[in-house]
Amino acid sequence: MKFSRFQSPIRVATVILATCLATQAAASQVLDKAPRKVIIDQDAAGPAGSDQQAILLLIQSPQTDVLGVTVVTGDAWLTEEVAHTLRMLELIGRTDISVVPGAEYPLVRTKEDTESWEAQHGYVVWLGAWTPSRYHPARELGEMPEGKPTTKPADEDAAHFLVRMVRKYPHEVTIYEGGPMTNLALAISLDPEFPSLAKELVFMGGSLNPQTEDPEFADNPRHEFNLWFDPEAAHIVLRAPWKKMVCTTVDISLKTRMTNALIDRVKAGNSPAAQYVGKYEQLHGSYNYLWDELAAAAWLDPSLITKKENRYMDVDLDRGAGYGDTLNWTDQDKPKREVQSVEIQDDLDTEKFYKMFVELLTAPTPPANANH
């Protein structure tokens, strides 16, 4: 930029300021369009199903830069979840994404303690990896109808990976949590600054007051598996100083359904993700909710959520009948001890969500990220 020696200093300064502001605005637009960094922390049962399909939605979106998938025991054992995730990434051609094994057991809760609790307080519908009809030893792989993976998981553990990534990209990384919070609690134990260095926490979990006849929640509306399976971890995470927390509860998840018609819409696509879901997704009984998929999709497009509110959340750690149940308060009745505000999703545009679900899964697989 050249200026005549006859131009006034005020005019020159005005031109320079306008140029700087225009440059800043252009840079801001570029940053706004940059892929959003996310780590997917998931109890990645498979093949297909809510866990794997949530991972797929986040990978399939052109908005995201998936830094890795950290895995935790929950719906299934860690060993098989890692294998299902590796194999899914092979099938869609995204083996550039790291799969990082995490916690194999909750911090405190054990299978034996849970059996004793059930004997005293009553039957629990879903015990995840401990469910009697599905139970097998932790290190056994179980069935792999999609074939065993040939790729290997990362050499790092999930907690160290989580801490390393938020320190590498401070205030840029969203943590998406679709399972028990054990890996996140361990990361906080390693580095208390981990939550404040993340951009935000988005999680599927908690149950407040679901309107349903589903027996899993009708008799015990505060029971939700992701928080219940490792209550101590959830307590640590929910009390941590995240800049922002967004929660997809049971209450809103129950407003979604996976149906054969929806599977057929996905199956009609030619993408590797669509073929994977079309081949391996199966309906399980009368209640088939898109738990984790909704949490993932609502982060990608917040306009899916039509009603929300802020609550304070924690988990019941007393070893009585309510152990692991969701606790929540308004601003007026919250406890004096430190609790954090959580954005709770209350309602959604269901058809818009289903449309997005199909469009993402049937879209071409995004190219591998050379930085992974």
RATAPE-V50412 format. One record per residue. N is the residue number from 0. RES is the residue in one letter. PSI is psi in degrees with one decimal (NA if undefined). OMEGA is omega in whole degrees, 0 to 359 (none if undefined). Layout:
# RATAPE-V50412
n res psi omega
N RES PSI OMEGA
N RES PSI OMEGA
This chain:
# RATAPE-V50412
n res psi omega
0 M 128.8 181
1 K 145.9 180
2 F 139.4 174
3 S 146.3 179
4 R -10.2 180
5 F -9.3 179
6 Q 144.0 182
7 S 148.2 177
8 P -34.3 181
9 I -43.6 180
10 R -41.5 179
11 V -45.6 180
12 A -38.9 179
13 T -43.4 180
14 V -43.1 180
15 I -43.7 180
16 L -43.8 180
17 A -39.5 179
18 T -42.6 180
19 C -42.4 180
20 L -39.7 179
21 A -40.9 179
22 T -42.2 179
23 Q -41.9 179
24 A -41.7 179
25 A -40.7 179
26 A -39.4 179
27 S -39.7 178
28 Q -39.7 178
29 V -44.4 180
30 L -39.1 180
31 D -31.5 183
32 K -8.4 180
33 A 145.9 178
34 P 143.8 182
35 R 122.5 182
36 K 132.7 181
37 V 141.8 168
38 I 129.6 180
39 I 111.4 175
40 D 118.2 194
41 Q 141.8 167
42 D 89.5 200
43 A 64.1 174
44 A 156.8 182
45 G -175.0 359
46 P 160.4 183
47 A -150.5 185
48 G 173.7 188
49 S -41.0 183
50 D -54.2 181
51 Q -34.9 182
52 Q -31.6 174
53 A -42.3 176
54 I -44.6 181
55 L -43.3 180
56 L -42.9 181
57 L -36.3 178
58 I -39.8 185
59 Q -19.9 183
60 S 133.9 175
61 P -8.9 181
62 Q -15.5 195
63 T 152.4 166
64 D 98.0 183
65 V 111.0 183
66 L -23.4 179
67 G 165.3 175
68 V 112.8 175
69 T 138.1 192
70 V 142.8 182
71 V 142.5 174
72 T 136.8 178
73 G -94.7 178
74 D -27.5 176
75 A 177.6 180
76 W 151.6 182
77 L -46.8 185
78 T -47.7 181
79 E -34.1 178
80 E -42.4 177
81 V -44.6 181
82 A -43.9 179
83 H -37.8 181
84 T -44.9 177
85 L -44.2 182
86 R -39.5 177
87 M -43.9 179
88 L -34.4 174
89 E -44.9 185
90 L -28.8 179
91 I -0.3 177
92 G 34.9 179
93 R 49.1 180
94 T -0.4 173
95 D -19.0 182
96 I 124.7 181
97 S 138.2 171
98 V 118.7 191
99 V 113.1 180
100 P 143.4 180
101 G -132.9 187
102 A 133.4 178
103 E -21.7 181
104 Y 155.7 173
105 P 166.6 181
106 L -41.6 185
107 V -48.6 186
108 R 138.3 176
109 T 162.7 177
110 K -42.4 182
111 E -41.5 177
112 D -38.8 181
113 T -39.8 177
114 E -39.4 177
115 S -39.8 178
116 W -43.1 179
117 E -39.9 180
118 A -30.2 182
119 Q -37.3 191
120 H -9.2 175
121 G 165.4 186
122 Y 138.1 174
123 V 127.1 186
124 V -46.8 186
125 W 119.8 179
126 L 10.8 180
127 G -129.4 182
128 A -19.4 181
129 W -0.2 181
130 T 121.7 188
131 P -41.1 184
132 S -17.1 182
133 R -2.4 193
134 Y 139.8 168
135 H 163.1 181
136 P 149.6 190
137 A -37.4 187
138 R -3.3 175
139 E 144.6 186
140 L -33.9 185
141 G -171.9 183
142 E 140.6 178
143 M 74.9 183
144 P -23.4 180
145 E -1.7 182
146 G 151.2 180
147 K 146.7 180
148 P 154.0 173
149 T -18.5 177
150 T 163.9 184
151 K 153.5 175
152 P 169.1 178
153 A 156.3 180
154 D -3.6 184
155 E 159.0 173
156 D 159.4 189
157 A -44.7 184
158 A -45.4 179
159 H -37.2 178
160 F -45.7 180
161 L -47.2 180
162 V -43.8 182
163 R -40.7 182
164 M -42.1 181
165 V -25.0 175
166 R -29.2 176
167 K -38.1 181
168 Y 68.7 185
169 P 133.6 177
170 H 17.4 180
171 E -18.0 191
172 V 120.6 170
173 T 134.0 173
174 I 114.4 174
175 Y 122.8 182
176 E 116.4 180
177 G 8.0 182
178 G -163.8 174
179 P 154.4 191
180 M 21.6 185
181 T -45.7 180
182 N -40.0 181
183 L -40.7 178
184 A -40.3 178
185 L -37.8 177
186 A -39.4 178
187 I -37.3 178
188 S -36.7 177
189 L -40.7 185
190 D 99.7 181
191 P -16.9 179
192 E -4.3 182
193 F -49.8 181
194 P -40.8 183
195 S -19.1 177
196 L -19.6 176
197 A 159.9 176
198 K -43.2 183
199 E 164.9 172
200 L 126.3 176
201 V 124.7 184
202 F 150.2 170
203 M 119.5 180
204 G 161.5 178
205 G 151.3 179
206 S 123.0 185
207 L -64.5 181
208 N 63.7 184
209 P 139.7 178
210 Q 98.9 189
211 T 157.0 170
212 E 2.5 177
213 D 122.1 185
214 P -23.1 180
215 E -28.4 185
216 F -19.9 183
217 A -40.1 182
218 D -19.2 182
219 N 74.7 189
220 P -17.1 180
221 R -1.0 181
222 H 123.0 175
223 E 131.1 193
224 F -47.5 187
225 N -39.6 177
226 L -33.4 184
227 W -38.1 188
228 F -36.0 176
229 D 78.1 185
230 P -38.5 181
231 E -39.5 177
232 A -43.9 180
233 A -40.5 178
234 H -45.4 180
235 I -45.5 185
236 V -44.1 183
237 L -22.7 178
238 R -4.1 184
239 A 156.5 186
240 P 63.9 174
241 W 148.0 175
242 K -33.5 180
243 K 140.1 172
244 M 134.1 178
245 V 130.5 187
246 C 128.4 169
247 T 107.5 185
248 T 172.4 170
249 V -38.7 186
250 D -44.1 180
251 I -31.2 179
252 S -35.9 182
253 L -7.5 177
254 K 0.9 178
255 T 158.0 177
256 R 134.4 166
257 M 124.0 182
258 T 165.2 175
259 N -34.7 179
260 A -39.0 179
261 L -40.2 176
262 I -42.3 180
263 D -36.8 178
264 R -38.6 177
265 V -44.4 183
266 K -26.3 180
267 A -15.7 179
268 G 159.7 182
269 N -3.0 183
270 S 154.6 176
271 P -38.1 179
272 A -42.8 180
273 A -41.5 180
274 Q -37.3 177
275 Y -50.4 181
276 V -43.5 181
277 G -33.5 183
278 K -35.4 191
279 Y -15.0 178
280 E 131.2 179
281 Q 145.7 175
282 L 139.4 183
283 H 91.5 178
284 G -160.2 186
285 S -22.8 187
286 Y 107.8 181
287 N 94.9 185
288 Y 154.3 177
289 L 68.4 186
290 W -70.4 188
291 D -29.7 178
292 E -39.6 180
293 L -42.5 179
294 A -42.4 179
295 A -46.9 183
296 A -38.1 181
297 A -28.8 174
298 W -41.1 179
299 L -40.2 181
300 D 91.1 182
301 P -17.0 180
302 S -10.9 174
303 L -28.4 183
304 I 122.0 184
305 T -11.8 178
306 K 136.9 180
307 K 165.2 179
308 E 167.9 177
309 N 133.3 176
310 R 166.6 171
311 Y 135.9 188
312 M 150.4 172
313 D -173.0 182
314 V 142.1 179
315 D 117.3 180
316 L -1.2 174
317 D 142.9 185
318 R 27.8 179
319 G -154.0 185
320 A -26.7 182
321 G 11.1 183
322 Y 122.9 180
323 G -4.8 180
324 D 155.8 179
325 T 133.2 172
326 L 143.5 176
327 N 153.5 182
328 W 158.4 169
329 T 178.2 179
330 D -26.9 183
331 Q -31.8 187
332 D 14.3 181
333 K 152.9 179
334 P 162.6 181
335 K -26.1 176
336 R 156.7 186
337 E 119.9 172
338 V 157.0 186
339 Q 147.6 178
340 S 137.5 180
341 V 133.1 174
342 E 115.9 183
343 I 129.7 178
344 Q 129.1 184
345 D -33.2 184
346 D 162.1 186
347 L 163.4 170
348 D 95.4 189
349 T -46.5 183
350 E -36.3 177
351 K -38.9 177
352 F -48.1 180
353 Y -40.2 179
354 K -44.5 178
355 M -41.4 178
356 F -49.4 181
357 V -45.0 184
358 E -41.2 180
359 L -43.4 183
360 L -25.4 180
361 T -1.7 178
362 A 156.5 176
363 P 146.5 178
364 T 128.2 177
365 P 151.0 182
366 P 156.5 178
367 A 147.5 177
368 N 120.2 184
369 A -17.5 182
370 N -9.1 183
371 H NA none
